[in-house]
Amino acid sequence: MASFLFTQQTQAWQQMFRRSQSGGFMSRLLAWLALGLILAVGLLVVVTVLLLSWLLIPVLLFKKRKLAKTRFAKSQSRSQHGEVIEGVVIEVKDDGTR
């Protein structure tokens, strides 16, 4: 019983597929044009995002360098004002053999 229902269902699907394949020239042309338009729009979006990222990379690198320079200048000005860095000195004795 189950195999009969399965074969009946597959035959129905095959008939439905045959009907959809028998579309006219205009419907196929319209489908190809729609898919081509969707692909073109997608390609345009990808290329636009890629070019925008390439344009933004130098700007972001410039901002990062500028920020690093200001941080370095701040640290230099702190050290010139007599800021003391505390630490421990460890003496390592070298016996001269290697």
C-alpha positions as CSV (number, residue, x, y, z in Angstrom):
1,M,0.0,0.0,0.0
2,A,2.8,2.4,0.9
3,S,4.7,1.7,-2.3
4,F,1.6,2.3,-4.4
5,L,1.1,5.7,-2.7
6,F,4.8,6.5,-3.2
7,T,4.7,5.7,-6.9
8,Q,1.4,7.6,-7.3
9,Q,3.0,10.7,-5.6
10,T,6.1,10.5,-7.7
11,Q,4.1,10.2,-10.9
12,A,2.1,13.3,-9.8
13,W,5.4,15.2,-9.2
14,Q,6.7,14.1,-12.6
15,Q,3.6,15.4,-14.3
16,M,3.8,18.7,-12.5
17,F,7.4,19.0,-13.4
18,R,6.6,18.3,-17.1
19,R,3.9,20.9,-17.1
20,S,6.2,23.5,-15.6
21,Q,8.9,22.7,-18.2
22,S,6.5,23.1,-21.1
23,G,6.4,26.9,-20.6
24,G,6.6,29.1,-23.6
25,F,9.6,31.0,-25.0
26,M,8.5,34.3,-23.4
27,S,8.2,32.9,-19.9
28,R,11.7,31.3,-20.2
29,L,13.1,34.6,-21.5
30,L,11.5,36.5,-18.7
31,A,13.0,34.1,-16.1
32,W,16.4,34.4,-17.6
33,L,16.2,38.2,-17.7
34,A,15.0,38.3,-14.1
35,L,17.8,36.0,-12.9
36,G,20.4,38.0,-14.9
37,L,19.1,41.2,-13.4
38,I,19.4,39.7,-9.9
39,L,22.9,38.5,-10.6
40,A,23.9,42.0,-12.0
41,V,22.5,43.8,-8.9
42,G,24.3,41.3,-6.6
43,L,27.6,41.8,-8.4
44,L,27.1,45.6,-8.3
45,V,26.6,45.5,-4.5
46,V,29.6,43.3,-4.0
47,V,31.9,45.5,-6.1
48,T,30.6,48.6,-4.3
49,V,31.3,47.2,-0.9
50,L,34.7,46.1,-2.0
51,L,35.7,49.5,-3.4
52,L,34.3,51.2,-0.3
53,S,36.4,49.0,2.0
54,W,39.5,49.8,-0.1
55,L,38.8,53.5,0.2
56,L,38.3,53.3,4.0
57,I,41.4,51.3,4.8
58,P,43.8,54.3,4.4
59,V,41.5,56.6,6.4
60,L,41.3,54.1,9.3
61,L,45.1,53.5,9.2
62,F,45.7,57.3,9.3
63,K,43.4,57.7,12.4
64,K,45.1,54.7,14.1
65,R,48.5,56.2,13.5
66,K,47.4,59.6,14.7
67,L,46.0,58.1,17.9
68,A,49.2,56.2,18.5
69,K,51.3,59.4,18.1
70,T,49.1,61.2,20.6
71,R,49.4,58.4,23.1
72,F,53.2,58.3,22.6
73,A,53.4,62.0,23.1
74,K,51.4,61.8,26.3
75,S,53.7,59.1,27.6
76,Q,56.8,61.1,26.7
77,S,55.4,64.2,28.4
78,R,54.8,62.2,31.6
79,S,58.3,60.8,31.7
80,Q,59.7,64.3,31.2
81,H,57.8,65.6,34.3
82,G,59.8,63.3,36.6
83,E,57.5,60.4,36.8
84,V,59.3,57.5,38.5
85,I,58.9,53.9,37.5
86,E,59.7,51.5,40.3
87,G,61.0,48.0,39.9
88,V,63.4,45.4,41.2
89,V,66.9,44.9,39.8
90,I,68.0,41.3,39.6
91,E,71.7,40.7,39.5
92,V,72.8,37.8,37.4
93,K,76.3,36.5,37.9
94,D,78.0,35.3,34.8
95,D,80.8,32.8,35.3
96,G,82.1,33.3,31.8
97,T,81.5,29.7,30.5
98,R,79.1,29.0,27.8
